[in-house]
Structure formats: structure tokens, C-alpha cells
Amino acid sequence: MQLRDLIKDLETLAIAGSTDSMICKVQSDSRMVGPDDLFIATSGTHFDGHDFINKALDQGAVAIICETLPAVLREKTCYIQVKSSAHALGVVASAFYGNPSEKLLLIGVTGTNGKTTTATLLYELFKSLGYRSGLISTIVNRIHDTSVPASHTTPDPLSLNELLSRMVDDGCDYCFMEVSSHAIDQQRIAGLVFKGGIFTNLTHDHLDYHRTFDSYLKAKKAFFDRLPSGSFALVNKDDRNGYVMTQNTRATVYAYSLQSMADFHSKILENQFQGLQLLLDEKEVWFKLVGRFNAYNLLAVYATAALLDQDRTEVLTCLSNLNPVDGRFNYLVSSRQVTAIVDYAHTPDALKNVLETINEIRTHNEMLITVVGAGGNRDTTKRPIMARITCTLSDRVILTSDNPRNEDPRIILDQMKEGVEMHQSFKVLTIENRREAIRAAYALARPGDIILVAGKGHETYQEIQGVRHHFDDREVIEEAFRSVDIVNQ
């Protein structure tokens, strides 16, 4: 592709050299640069791409996009100066892959909790409705029936546009995509055209990156600020930040709610471990998902389908047949009739939602034992809050490791224990080894009791000192079921 065509939508500050070059590939990693490539120098968390411009040129790059021009410009090289290389990367990546987001209907889902469930249910729903669809999510990316491993909630611009291009080539009509606050802030979605945006909620998370809640809010809001006219913005009216998101949007705004009148409204009629019964559009419908938080997710999915002109009765029929998303309120029952629930809840609000759901459903004649940790190298301020919430809403608590990553798990656990009130300390155990913590929870449980294992959900690994070890909460629970039951026989 010719360089001038790649940069035609960029706001450039200066251009030195000819834009007639044919570009083989676009790269933002100097290690990947080859002959006739365009190298875009972006600034990352650990490295500044500007420091690697000469390396990229030595490896054959014929053009450079950067924020600061080098002191010495090489002959036969085109240098393009822009205000933001990160934004330029998104725009150029989209152009290089033929602007794939314009060739299907792209729906973005953002918020603290519910992104994965909402995006995944939309993908499954539209497949059930007979459409070829794509999914970009925390758990996995999908090109209709083909799975593509996910490394980030929202991929980098080159990977993202390549994935969208493959969806277009596969004949996909829709793509449903989680949009993280990191991706918005880092311009990973620059150049994409969204048909709609969904806001689920906004609670305490990612302050290790955004530093303040206001910065976190503004990152989310920026997604809606950039939606084009002709698109829709669907917001959770029951979240106080719902309408804040759309203050400056050009999209048509719609709202959904469980608590008040809105464009899309639903009422919970029944909430059990087996599922939910909702009143939606004057119809009583049973769903396989559990909890008030999933009632919001289902309502958002239903509303989105309606805004995309789908038959509402058919949508409800298909939705009622869908299963819970992997790692979201999945439960197992042992031979002793102990229920173990595995959930990804790793933020204070998500943990509170899951625990409140369990407490709404259970009889309170049984004991609720919660196994929970907090991830390393992440927002430290939420650790004591998570412990406090868990102690308030559980009968017994076992604090343990999540993914300590490069942190000392004992320090993480000490920080969590700061949130334990003195009068609740009697109910708390600390077991650093997650496998032993889960096994201990089951050993403590009596017939009819409930165990919540929170924080990792769908993950099948535990990251310790930068190394990933196989670890699946569900497998460990099943091991505990077998081993403890054998001992008790």
C-alpha cells in the first residue's frame, strides 16, 4: 500500500521526504521491522519507540511516524511528525487493513463490570439469530466459530484491525468488543468506527494505572465522546455515572434500568441458583444466568438487539437458551451437597454483587465460606476494601493468593487484612497457597453450605514471580471434592 494513502486521514505537523513509497507492513515494535516497512514510534510504559528509530531504519524501514523528528534525517526516508503517535498508529492500522470496522457493525462494551458477559452474550445471541459474528473479549476472541487466543481485553491497534479484517473476510455481519479503559486512554481504538457503545457501570478499579477515579471516569467517557453521529449510546441509568458518559456524545442516547422508567426496563421476578425470571417487555422470561448484576447484563443485551432492529420475541427466546459465560457464577455441587461457586469477581463492586446475590438466594441456615485474594502489580487501594466487603457478607473467609505476579503474596495478604474489622477477625483464615485454601474451605463446609471462590474465574493459570503455572479453580475444587470426601468416608 502506498504511504500517502496510509496517512491521508492523519493530522500531520510536518512531512520530510517523499510519500510515494510502497509500504510492506506497519510496525510499532522495532524488532519486527523488515524491508519497506513503516515504523511508528510510540511511547510505552517501559520503552520509548523514538529511541529505536535508527534500529528500525537499519532493518529496512522506509518511513517513520513520530512525535519528535530525529536531529539527523536520513536520505530516501520519509519522516512524518504527528501530535500523537499512539493515535496515528490506530488510524494507520485501520487504513492498512482496509478500514474493516466500516464493513461490519462494531459494538463496543465498556464499564468496570459486566463487559465480558455482555459482549459474549451478544455474540452468542447473534449467532443464534443466524448471523456470522465476531467477539473480542478478555476470555477469547472469536471469528464466528474460530477461536483466537486473547492476550489483552482490547488488543493493540495492529492486532485489532487484523482481527477485524479476518472477520470481514469471513463474512461476519457484527463484532461485539470489550473496550477497556486502558485501550481508550492508549488510543488502541483510534480509527475504528463503532455502530454503538454500551456502558455497564463504573466502580473502583484500575487506579494503579489511572491514579484517580476522575481520570478513570474520563477515560471511559472518551469512548462515548468519540462515537459518530448515526451510532447509539446505551447506558445504565441506575449507575450515577450513566448520563455523565454521554454529556458530549454525538450518538443517539438510550437508557436501560431495573429501578426506574427508561427506554428499556426490566423487573426481577425470581432469583435462584438455577437462574433468573425477569419481566421484560410485558413478558415473563426464564434465563440461565443468576443475580441482579446479570439482570442488568441481560437487559443491556436485549436493548442492544432491539436497537439493531432484531425481532424482540425471537431475541428473548434465544437469550433464554444461552448459558452463563465461562468463569462467571459457575457452580459445582459435591456428593455432600456442598455448592461451590467460581466467579471472576476481582473488584470490590463485583465481589459485593456476587456475595449479595448468594445472600439473596440462600436460606441462611447454611454457612457461606468465601475464598478470595487480590492480584499483584495492580491497584493496591482496593485490597482492604475487598477484604472488608467479604467479611461483611460471608460467614467464614479465607484470604489467599490470586495472581501475585511479581509481588510478595504475604504483603498482598497483609494489605487485605487491613480491611478486616477487629470484631470480624475471628471468621478469617489466611492461607497463602490457593490450592490449600480451596481445600480448607471444603473441609470446613458442612452439607448444604456454600463456597465462593472469587477472583480468577475463567483463568487457567496462576502467575507467580512472572511465571504462569497451570491453575484452574474449578479443577482444584473438584480435586477437593474427591480427596476430602474419600477421607470422610
Number of C-alpha atoms within 10 A of each C-alpha: 14 13 21 14 14 22 18 12 13 16 12 16 10 12 15 17 15 15 20 12 19 17 20 18 17 24 21 22 14 21 11 13 22 20 15 18 24 29 30 26 27 21 18 10 5 6 10 12 19 22 14 16 22 16 14 29 22 13 17 16 26 27 28 26 27 25 22 15 18 13 6 6 13 14 9 12 17 22 24 24 20 20 15 18 22 24 20 29 29 23 26 28 27 27 20 24 20 17 20 24 24 16 18 22 18 23 25 24 24 27 22 20 22 23 25 26 23 29 30 27 24 28 25 22 24 22 17 17 16 8 16 20 27 35 30 29 27 24 21 16 23 22 22 21 10 9 12 14 12 15 13 14 21 23 22 19 27 21 13 22 28 18 22 30 22 16 26 23 12 14 17 20 17 26 28 28 28 27 28 26 26 17 21 19 18 18 21 27 27 21 23 23 22 24 23 25 26 29 31 26 21 20 17 17 23 20 17 13 13 18 12 13 15 11 15 22 18 17 21 24 25 17 28 28 17 16 23 16 11 11 18 24 25 28 26 26 23 18 15 11 18 22 20 14 22 23 12 14 20 17 21 15 18 20 21 25 21 18 11 13 12 15 13 22 20 23 20 16 12 14 21 16 18 11 18 22 20 21 16 16 14 10 11 14 17 20 23 17 27 24 24 19 17 24 22 23 24 24 22 29 23 24 23 23 18 14 15 13 9 15 11 14 11 11 19 21 16 17 24 18 14 15 14 18 19 17 22 23 26 21 18 16 15 17 10 13 14 19 20 27 25 24 24 20 23 23 23 20 21 22 23 18 18 25 22 16 20 25 14 14 14 16 10 12 8 15 19 24 27 27 27 27 28 29 21 21 14 17 18 18 15 23 24 21 21 25 27 19 17 26 22 16 19 22 17 23 27 25 25 26 29 26 23 24 19 14 16 14 23 15 12 24 23 14 19 24 20 14 18 22 13 8 7 14 13 11 14 20 16 18 18 18 13 23 19 14 23 26 18 17 24 23 15 12 20 13 13 18 20 26 28 26 28 27 25 25 23 19 17 14 16 21 18 18 14 12 11 13 11 10 16 16 25 22 12 16 24 15 15 21 21 13 13 14 15 9 7 7 5
